[in-house]
Amino acid sequence: MLVNETASPPMVTGRIGHMGNVGPISATPAPKSVETQTRPASSNKGAASRDRQRVESRLIELWEAAFGRHPIRTDQDFFELGGDSLLAARLFTQIEKAFQTKLPLTALEKSPTIAQLAEILSAPTADSSTSCLVAVQPNGTHPPLFCVHGHGGEIFFCWNLSRCLGTDQPLFGLRSRGLSGKPAHHTVEEMAAHYLQEIRTVQPHGPYYLGGFCFGGMVTYEMARLLTAQGENVAMLAMFNTPAPGSLEGWPLQQGYLAKRIMHELRKLAALGFRDKLKVFYTKAKGLGRLLLGSVRGIICKISAKSRLGSAEKWTQGLLSVPDLNVAAAKAYAPGPYAGRSILFITEEAPSLYTIDPKVGWTSLIQGGIEVHDVEGDNLTMYDTPYVEGLAKKLKSCLDRAHNA
């Protein structure tokens, strides 16, 4: 589903960072200017200390507002406080506005406290890596599993999945390039070609093991087609709740989709208590609202692109976020068949998410056959405890079979 993708907290251990800069984000200050060098050392230290205190104070305000609790100390761990990746995404949006700087959400894995984040934000430079490839768990004896982001662009689902797969299974995530401040991709084909360049910095040749969540399954499908055309071996192509091409026609404004979706959600709400009903309704309404707004922005940009006003087109393109662009790319994707096999992990709600049942849509394209595994949870919870354990168990079984094939 392209509404509010799962966001599981980073729980794995090991060195995590962007490839080319794997490891902790640098918080080393840049060389001092001539003006700074002429000041007394005590004056410089005092100014730095005051700056650091201001940053910590502002971060405390943001954290307390995000968690809805007071007080929060500077040495308390984000995840031990109950934070997850959905909360992290909202918190980092506020941090970006407050400090006019953009930090990768992966910074929380290495710097999960206010004091540690303040150190990064107080430094003249932060992480400058723009690679899409993130080493979630780079260690192990098996070939790595490469997992592509959902439509939101982040790779939250990788953390808990990697933890459950175990320490012997390397896992690398691919996040949207636009999240790193670089120009975003506009098509599935662009993403697939770029991501193949990145994974080859880790694994130059096959056999390759690919996985993609929701929209990311489309990208991995295209990557598998490209690799096969290049004579490489794709040992496993796994898709998780991935819509089939053509199933997002008019989505999410299409009347048939809305009717199916509303009925599905009403059946789920019937089993909940009043307070839980309100909470779920609020979450779903916010997610749908964001998608509707993104769809409206996309329509405006399409109209502008057909006009002769270049400046208007440039302005409207700036309206589109990474999720908006990924949804547009998913809608436009019309691939040819794939000669290999694929595995589809799908939740019970998946047929209600799209105009075409993913099992039906993908079967018509995947010539080598499709293996379907039903998994528990929904698009928002399938990577959360306890559902992720069952998903990981089935995925590990598929990986073991592919390793021994």
Helices and strands as residue ranges (DSSP letters): H 34-37, H 41-67, H 85-99, H 107-110, H 114-122, E 133-137, E 145-148, H 157-165, E 171-174, G 177-180, H 188-199, E 208-213, H 215-229, E 234-240, H 255-269, H 274-306, H 310-317, H 322-332, E 342-347, H 350-353, H 358-363, E 370-375, H 387-404
